[in-house]
Amino acid sequence: MTYLFLSILCSVTVGVLFKLARRYQINLTQAITWNYFFAIILSLICFKPDFNQINLNSFPKVYCALGFLLPGIFIFLGLSVRNAGLARTDIAQRLSLFISLSAAYFLFNEHFDRYKEVGVVFGFAAIIFTMYRKSDRVSSKKSWLYLLLVFLGFGVVDVLFKMVSQSTVVPYTTSLFIIYCIAFVLSLIYLAYLVIRKKTKLQLVNFFCGCILGIFNFGNILFYLNAHREMSENPSTVFAAMNMGVIIAGSLIGIFVFREKLSKWNYIGLGLALVSIILITLSKIYAV
């Protein structure tokens, strides 16, 4: 569970950085692009990928899919927050757990015992309660499209990373390097389009912010893959515990650091998330 804890920690830190970026008017597109650049550097330093193992004839399509989805999901996220609101976007992101758990059962043939089944039910209830806001309103019909893209995007990314962790064609560390390279090239093309056609100005502060973001994003994905490899027979444990852990940690940081106010329903949701994690953890110990 150590890798899972570290992945949650890095994921929450990335969320905090995004929140601070909005406060200090950091250009997220630029920061995200340089984030992948620094992730490539970290991959070269930490992994020393074997380029001889990279064969275009046996190049897994999942790399291309992830290389496209990783930067793309940030764009969907921004559009969703702008048009549908932060709370509804959070709900869509967390509800993507349904896709991950469905894949764990139908695609990865995982057995669900009673602890895990009840834990998943508590988990979905926790998502709804913690993200509940009275003032949420969807501003346009397009908002539902953006929410759907967030829901599908995060769910598919989770499943694809699980597939990468199982691959034996190329070491997963080399796989990460390839995925980061694809994501960086596509992000750079999009950034170039913004600079040339939209006259967006490049700023050095975004480069440094991308460096910090890249460190934690690199750690998040690395530890997430390690967690899947460590618990290869229980992908639902990783999927669910990751989501519930991020909800609890993110909410606590929101309360104590950013002074956000939660309703009684939100606190009930946090309690349900904690119960969900306990039940899913117990399912690894007991078979009912």
C-alpha positions in Angstrom: 0.0 0.0 0.0 3.0 2.3 0.2 3.0 3.0 -3.5 -0.7 3.7 -3.4 -0.2 6.2 -0.6 2.7 7.9 -2.5 0.5 8.1 -5.6 -2.3 9.7 -3.7 0.1 12.2 -2.1 1.5 13.2 -5.5 -2.0 13.4 -7.1 -3.3 15.7 -4.4 -0.2 17.9 -4.7 -0.9 18.2 -8.5 -4.4 19.3 -7.6 -3.1 21.9 -5.2 -0.7 23.2 -7.9 -3.6 23.5 -10.3 -5.6 25.4 -7.7 -2.6 27.8 -7.0 -2.1 28.2 -10.8 -5.6 29.6 -11.2 -5.0 32.0 -8.2 -1.7 33.3 -9.6 -2.9 33.3 -13.3 -0.4 30.7 -14.5 -1.0 29.5 -18.1 -1.9 25.9 -17.6 -1.4 24.9 -21.3 2.2 26.1 -21.1 2.8 24.6 -17.7 1.3 21.2 -18.8 3.5 21.2 -21.9 6.7 21.8 -19.9 5.5 19.3 -17.3 5.9 16.5 -19.8 9.3 17.9 -20.9 10.6 17.5 -17.3 8.9 14.1 -17.0 11.0 13.0 -19.9 14.2 14.2 -18.3 13.3 12.5 -15.0 12.6 9.3 -16.9 16.0 9.5 -18.6 17.7 10.1 -15.2 15.8 7.6 -13.1 15.0 4.8 -15.6 17.8 4.9 -18.2 15.4 3.4 -20.8 16.8 0.8 -23.2 16.1 2.3 -26.6 17.1 -1.1 -28.2 13.8 -2.5 -26.8 11.7 0.1 -28.7 10.5 -1.6 -31.8 8.0 0.2 -34.0 6.7 -3.1 -35.3 5.6 -4.2 -31.8 4.8 -0.7 -30.7 1.7 -1.1 -28.4 -1.2 1.1 -29.4 -1.9 1.8 -25.8 1.2 4.2 -25.8 -0.3 6.3 -28.5 -3.7 6.4 -26.8 -2.2 7.5 -23.5 0.1 10.0 -25.2 -2.9 11.6 -26.7 -5.2 11.3 -23.7 -2.9 12.7 -21.0 -2.6 16.2 -22.4 -6.1 16.0 -23.9 -7.7 15.2 -20.5 -6.3 18.5 -19.1 -8.0 20.4 -21.9 -11.3 18.6 -21.3 -10.9 19.4 -17.6 -10.4 23.1 -18.2 -13.4 23.3 -20.6 -15.6 21.4 -18.1 -14.7 23.6 -15.2 -15.3 26.7 -17.2 -18.7 25.6 -18.6 -20.1 23.2 -16.0 -18.4 24.3 -12.8 -15.7 22.8 -10.6 -18.0 20.7 -8.4 -19.8 19.0 -11.3 -16.5 18.4 -13.0 -15.1 16.8 -9.8 -18.2 14.5 -9.7 -17.6 13.5 -13.4 -13.9 12.8 -12.6 -14.6 10.6 -9.6 -17.6 8.8 -11.2 -15.1 7.6 -13.8 -14.3 5.0 -11.1 -17.3 3.1 -12.5 -15.4 2.6 -15.8 -12.3 1.4 -13.9 -14.2 -1.0 -11.7 -16.2 -2.4 -14.6 -12.8 -3.1 -16.4 -11.5 -4.8 -13.2 -14.4 -7.2 -13.2 -15.1 -7.7 -17.0 -11.7 -7.1 -18.6 -9.2 -8.2 -15.9 -11.5 -10.9 -14.5 -11.1 -9.9 -10.8 -13.2 -11.6 -8.2 -15.3 -9.3 -6.0 -16.0 -10.5 -2.5 -18.6 -9.0 -0.1 -16.2 -6.6 1.5 -15.2 -5.2 -1.8 -18.8 -5.0 -3.2 -20.0 -3.1 -0.1 -16.9 -0.9 -0.2 -17.6 0.0 -3.8 -21.2 1.0 -2.9 -20.0 3.1 0.0 -17.4 4.6 -2.4 -20.0 5.8 -5.0 -22.1 7.2 -2.2 -19.1 9.1 -0.9 -18.4 10.6 -4.3 -21.9 12.0 -4.5 -22.0 13.4 -1.0 -18.5 14.9 -1.0 -19.1 16.7 -4.3 -22.6 17.9 -3.5 -23.1 21.7 -3.9 -26.5 23.5 -3.7 -25.5 26.2 -6.2 -24.3 23.9 -9.0 -25.9 24.7 -12.3 -24.9 23.6 -15.8 -24.7 26.7 -18.0 -25.2 25.1 -21.5 -25.9 21.9 -23.4 -22.2 21.8 -24.3 -21.4 21.4 -20.6 -22.8 17.9 -20.6 -20.5 17.0 -23.5 -17.4 18.3 -21.5 -18.6 16.4 -18.4 -19.0 13.3 -20.5 -15.4 13.7 -21.9 -14.0 14.1 -18.4 -15.9 11.0 -17.2 -14.7 8.9 -20.1 -11.2 10.3 -20.3 -10.2 9.7 -16.7 -11.8 6.2 -16.7 -10.1 5.1 -19.9 -6.7 6.5 -18.7 -6.9 4.5 -15.5 -7.7 1.3 -17.4 -4.9 1.9 -20.0 -2.3 2.5 -17.3 -3.3 -0.9 -15.8 -2.7 -2.5 -19.2 0.7 -0.8 -19.4 1.6 -2.2 -15.9 0.8 -5.7 -17.2 2.7 -5.4 -20.5 5.8 -7.7 -20.9 6.7 -6.5 -24.4 8.6 -3.4 -23.1 9.6 -2.7 -19.4 7.1 -0.3 -17.9 9.8 2.3 -17.1 10.6 2.4 -20.8 6.9 2.5 -21.5 6.5 5.6 -19.4 9.3 7.4 -21.2 7.7 6.7 -24.6 4.3 7.9 -23.3 5.8 11.1 -22.0 7.5 11.7 -25.3 4.3 11.3 -27.2 2.4 13.6 -24.8 5.1 16.2 -24.9 5.2 16.3 -28.8 1.4 16.6 -29.0 1.3 19.3 -26.3 4.1 21.2 -28.0 2.2 21.2 -31.3 -0.9 22.5 -29.6 1.2 25.2 -27.8 2.8 26.2 -31.1 -0.7 26.6 -32.6 -1.7 28.9 -29.7 1.5 31.0 -30.0 1.3 31.3 -33.8 -2.5 31.6 -34.4 -3.8 32.9 -31.1 -0.7 35.1 -30.3 -0.3 33.6 -26.9 2.9 34.8 -25.2 5.4 32.4 -23.8 6.4 33.2 -20.2 9.3 31.9 -18.2 7.2 31.5 -15.0 5.1 28.9 -16.8 8.3 27.0 -17.6 9.3 26.8 -13.9 5.8 25.9 -12.8 5.8 23.1 -15.4 9.0 21.9 -13.8 7.4 21.6 -10.4 4.2 20.1 -11.8 6.3 17.6 -13.8 8.0 16.3 -10.7 4.8 15.4 -8.9 3.0 14.3 -12.0 5.9 11.9 -12.8 5.7 10.6 -9.2 1.9 10.2 -9.4 2.0 8.0 -12.5 5.1 6.1 -11.5 3.8 5.1 -8.0 0.3 4.4 -9.6 1.9 1.9 -12.0 3.9 0.4 -9.1 0.8 0.0 -7.1 -0.9 -1.9 -9.9 2.1 -4.1 -10.3 2.2 -4.7 -6.5 -1.5 -5.6 -6.4 -1.8 -7.1 -9.9 -4.6 -9.4 -8.8 -6.7 -6.6 -7.2 -6.9 -3.7 -9.7 -10.2 -2.6 -8.1 -8.4 -2.0 -4.8 -6.0 0.4 -6.6 -8.8 2.1 -8.6 -11.1 2.6 -5.6 -8.6 3.3 -2.9 -6.9 5.9 -5.2 -10.2 7.8 -5.7 -11.3 7.6 -2.1 -7.8 8.6 -0.9 -7.7 11.6 -3.1 -11.2 12.7 -2.0 -10.2 12.5 1.7 -6.8 14.1 1.4 -8.0 16.8 -1.1 -10.9 17.7 1.2 -8.8 17.9 4.3 -6.3 20.2 2.5 -9.2 22.3 1.2 -10.5 22.7 4.8 -7.3 23.4 6.6 -5.2 25.1 4.0 -7.6 26.9 1.7 -10.3 27.4 4.3 -13.0 25.9 2.2 -16.4 25.3 3.9 -18.0 21.9 3.7 -21.7 21.1 4.3 -22.8 18.3 6.6 -23.4 16.1 3.5 -19.8 16.7 2.5 -18.6 15.5 5.9 -20.9 12.4 5.6 -19.2 11.7 2.3 -15.8 11.9 3.8 -16.8 9.4 6.4 -18.2 7.1 3.8 -15.0 7.4 1.8 -13.0 6.3 4.8 -15.4 3.3 5.4 -15.0 2.4 1.7 -11.2 2.3 2.0 -11.3 0.2 5.1 -13.7 -2.3 3.5 -11.7 -2.6 0.3 -8.5 -3.1 2.4 -10.2 -5.8 4.4 -11.1 -7.6 1.2 -7.4 -8.3 0.7 -7.2 -10.0 4.1 -10.5 -11.9 4.2 -12.4 -13.8 1.5 -16.1 -13.9 2.2 
